[in-house]
Amino acid sequence: MSPRLKLRDIAFFERPVHFARPFRFGAITINATPQLFVRVEIEVEGKGTAVGASAELLVPKWFDKRPELSPVQTIDGLRRSLEIARGLYLARTGFLTAFDLHASCIGAQVATCATKNIPALAAAYGPAEIDKAILDALLRGVAASFFDGMAGNIAGIDARLSPDLKDADITAFLSGRKPLPRVAIRHTVGLDDTVEGKGGVADTRENAGANYFKLKLSGDPASDASRLARIGKELDTLGRQYKVTLDANEQYADLAALQELMDRLDRDSALRTIASRLLYVEQPMPRDITRQSPLGSLAARGFIIDEADESYDAFPAARALGYRGISSKSCKGLYKSIVNATRAAKWSAGGEKFFVTGEDLTCQAGLGVQQDLALGAFIGVIHAERNGHHYVDGFGDTPAGEAQAFAAAHPDLYTDAGQGVRLSIHDGDLLTGSLHTGGFATSVHPDWSALRPLEQPTSLQEQLT
């Protein structure tokens, strides 16, 4: 039986994060944005109280890309999502499993957010962050690591939100996991990133020795093809068997535009290397167009959804359209990642290949990167996009004492070469050994006294009227 818990408190905090270089993806360029921190207190039945934490950037214009909204307005939508979720979770006053809490709130969360003009992807952000903090507290309360706890289904995950699966499918998947000891980083090349020369894609001081690269697309086939040819020429100088993924962040207008890019990959000799090393293409079209557009012959390329992953039934729906994969991001929900990984394993047993990928919406050093890394290592993601260390200088605006505490607790993940604590990358990989600790992949918590309370949001409905 999974342990039951009762929520005592949920508190939100934030900290400014300034980027070391602009990060441009889709139609947005980010130079700074707040990082969210969640602190929960729970009572574990028969065990006493425990405190848990989670963290994630409040990223503008990704969860909600509507052009009429400013970046600040979309961040406010995430803050509102958090506040709505807090009210729903705290209203559950009895002892429940961690997944009971999630499952009993997610439907009301999406419905309530819809009345506030907050779309489903942004609506899921609040529960996603609260769930991570609750899991951290639960694991601490029973003195278990994330990997051991999840293998034993400590959260009580079942198939009530995924009727295409059986409870036994999820239990079998969890119990059979062997966490990866290392996960390769996939280096992001943003649309404003330097391609050639110093600071370019082949500069090991920038790519940290990565063997995998995630290349952002603009949505213009000719422009993207030209830029990919330049990137491929640079990557060929590395002299190793690198692999690439492409991410359009919903910028390709329709199947015709996407077909044009794929035709260029097939026929342009300058793109031969990139085409031969391509693993998959991520979220090429807007989420609403995606749901209406079967891929047809394009499906042979291997496409995944990311922003279109708005609900528990998104992966089966995408599969029916020809998509082979779906992204795991802890900001979209760790339970949904586990359910989708269970599906991919079950479907792949039939002979076709389905997969879950690791994508990173700038997870920052500390809680954010550790919890997302542990999730990926648990479900078997062998390489994951990691861009927080690239776009932010180490721990960024984190107080030095807090950064040093994380480095001391997780020496295989961080190093200080005299320029502050930074992520430690070993031959292109991150090590997961120190994540085998009591709690959700962390031995330490943030310095709560150094954080400010989450800003009060204005509802999107009010902003639009």
Secondary structure, DSSP 8 states (H G I E B T S, - for coil): ----EEEEEEEEEEEEEEEEEEEEETTEEEEEEEEEEEEEEEEETTTEEEEEEEEEE--TTTS---TTS-HHHHHHHHHHHHHHHHHHHHT--S-B-HHHHHHHHHHHHHHHHHHTT--HHHHTHHHHHHHHHHHHHHHHHTT-BHHHHHHTTTT---STT-TTS-HHHHHHHHHT----SEEEEEEEE-TTS--SSTTSTT-HHHHTT-SEEEEE--S-HHHHHHHHHHHHHHHGGG-S--EEEEE-TT---SHHHHHHHHHHHHH-GGGHHHHHTEEEEE--S-HHHHTT---GGGGGG-EEESTT--STTHHHHHHHHT--EEEE-TTT-HHHHHHHHHHHHHHHTTTS--EEEE--S---TTHHHHHHHHHHHHHT-SEEE--HHHHS-TTTTS-HHHHHHHHHH-TTTEEESSS-EEE--BTTEEE-GGG-SBBSS-S----GGG-EE------HHHHH-
